[in-house]
């Protein structure tokens, strides 16, 4: 099987996601994903022919920003006696999922963060005059996907000669990516 995450950042590896295989209420195997997302399950040992129905689920121990899936996968296995002292296990034709196709997909979304910005006008070479005013404009770069202004009216601020410390504060900028 395989583990995939939609919107996964390149820096995130897929290792450490854990899975449980149950037959009825009994845990019969466990699995874990590696860095590439490949899921390896522990072996289920059979001692007799018979039909088995397994429900595979992802354990609720995800990484930050990853939404855990509650989807389960059902695999039906038929164990046959070969008549030579060996058994063979294979997914049945009516199995909803093939044994090697137990795949799980989760979604990733980063937690938004914000930053406050301020500006200060420092004059050199002359003193502030009574009517002095300077405009500061804050705008996102066109390729800055993920930054958004909480209050668009706050992107332009003026500092006047009478303002304390000749400084302005902008509303926080929130980043979602």
C-alpha positions in Angstrom: 0.0 0.0 0.0 0.9 3.6 -0.1 0.5 6.8 1.9 -0.1 10.1 0.1 -0.8 13.6 1.3 -2.4 16.3 -0.9 -0.7 19.7 -0.7 2.3 18.1 0.9 5.4 20.4 1.2 8.5 19.0 -0.5 10.3 19.0 2.8 7.8 16.6 4.5 8.6 13.0 4.4 5.9 10.4 4.7 7.5 8.1 7.3 6.0 7.2 10.6 2.3 7.0 9.8 0.9 3.9 11.5 -1.9 1.5 10.5 -3.9 -1.3 12.1 -5.3 -4.4 10.5 -8.2 -6.0 12.4 -10.3 -9.1 11.9 -13.4 -8.4 13.9 -12.1 -6.8 17.1 -8.7 -8.5 17.0 -5.6 -6.7 15.8 -3.9 -9.2 13.5 -1.2 -6.9 11.9 0.2 -3.4 12.0 1.8 -1.2 9.3 4.0 1.8 9.0 4.9 4.1 6.1 8.5 4.9 5.1 9.8 8.3 3.8 8.4 7.7 0.3 5.0 6.7 1.6 5.3 2.9 1.0 3.4 1.0 3.7 4.8 -2.2 5.1 2.6 -4.4 7.1 3.6 -7.2 9.5 2.9 -10.7 8.3 -0.4 -12.5 9.1 0.4 -16.2 9.6 -2.2 -18.8 8.6 -2.4 -22.3 9.9 -5.6 -23.5 8.2 -7.7 -22.9 5.1 -10.6 -20.4 5.4 -12.0 -17.0 4.5 -10.9 -13.8 6.3 -12.2 -10.2 6.2 -9.8 -7.5 7.4 -10.4 -3.8 8.0 -7.4 -1.6 7.7 -7.4 1.8 9.3 -4.9 4.6 9.9 -4.0 5.3 13.5 -4.8 8.8 14.8 -1.2 10.0 15.2 -0.7 12.4 12.4 2.0 15.1 11.9 1.2 18.8 12.5 -0.9 20.2 9.6 -2.0 16.8 8.4 -5.6 15.9 8.7 -6.1 12.3 9.7 -8.3 10.2 7.5 -11.1 8.1 9.0 -11.5 6.1 5.8 -11.1 2.3 6.3 -10.1 -0.3 3.7 -11.6 -3.8 3.6 -9.6 -6.7 2.2 -11.1 -10.2 1.8 -8.6 -13.0 1.8 -9.1 -16.7 0.9 -6.6 -19.2 2.3 -6.6 -22.5 0.4 -4.9 -25.8 1.2 -2.7 -26.8 -1.7 -2.9 -30.5 -0.7 0.9 -30.6 -0.4 1.3 -29.3 3.1 1.3 -25.7 2.1 -1.3 -22.9 2.2 -1.9 -20.0 -0.3 -3.5 -16.7 0.7 -4.9 -14.3 -1.9 -7.4 -11.6 -2.1 -10.8 -12.9 -3.2 -12.4 -11.7 -6.4 -15.0 -9.8 -4.4 -12.4 -8.1 -2.2 -13.1 -4.3 -2.2 -9.3 -3.6 -2.2 -6.4 -5.7 -3.4 -3.9 -6.8 -0.8 -1.1 -4.7 -2.3 -3.4 -1.6 -2.9 -4.3 -0.6 0.6 -3.7 3.2 0.0 -4.5 6.1 2.3 -4.6 9.8 1.4 -4.6 12.7 3.8 -4.6 16.4 3.4 -2.0 19.0 4.5 -2.7 22.6 5.5 -0.3 24.8 7.3 -1.4 26.7 10.3 -1.6 30.4 9.4 0.8 32.8 11.1 0.8 36.6 11.3 3.5 39.2 11.6 3.1 42.9 12.6 5.0 45.5 10.6 6.0 49.0 11.5 7.9 51.8 9.8 9.7 54.9 11.1 10.7 58.0 9.1 14.1 59.2 10.1 15.1 62.6 8.6 18.8 63.4 8.2 20.2 66.7 7.1 17.2 68.8 8.3 14.6 69.1 11.0 10.9 68.1 10.7 8.8 71.0 9.4 5.2 71.5 10.7 3.5 70.3 7.6 5.8 67.4 6.8 4.0 64.1 6.0 5.4 61.0 4.4 3.4 58.0 3.0 4.3 54.4 3.5 2.7 51.8 1.3 2.8 48.1 2.0 1.8 45.7 -0.7 2.3 42.0 -1.4 4.5 41.0 -4.2 2.5 39.5 -7.2 4.3 36.1 -6.7 3.8 36.0 -2.9 1.1 33.4 -2.9 -0.2 32.8 0.6 0.2 36.3 2.1 -3.0 38.2 2.7 -3.8 41.5 4.3 -6.2 41.3 7.2 -7.4 44.8 6.6 -6.8 46.1 3.0 -7.4 49.7 4.2 -4.2 49.5 6.3 -1.8 49.1 3.4 -1.2 52.9 3.2 -0.2 54.8 6.3 1.0 58.4 6.7 3.5 59.7 9.2 3.2 63.4 10.1 5.6 65.7 11.9 3.4 65.6 15.0 3.3 61.8 15.2 5.1 60.3 18.2 8.5 58.9 17.2 7.5 59.6 13.5 6.4 55.9 13.2 3.4 54.0 11.9 2.1 50.5 12.5 0.4 48.4 9.9 -2.2 45.8 10.6 -0.8 42.2 10.8 -0.1 40.3 7.6 -1.4 36.8 7.7 0.5 34.0 5.8 -1.4 30.8 5.0 1.3 29.2 2.9 
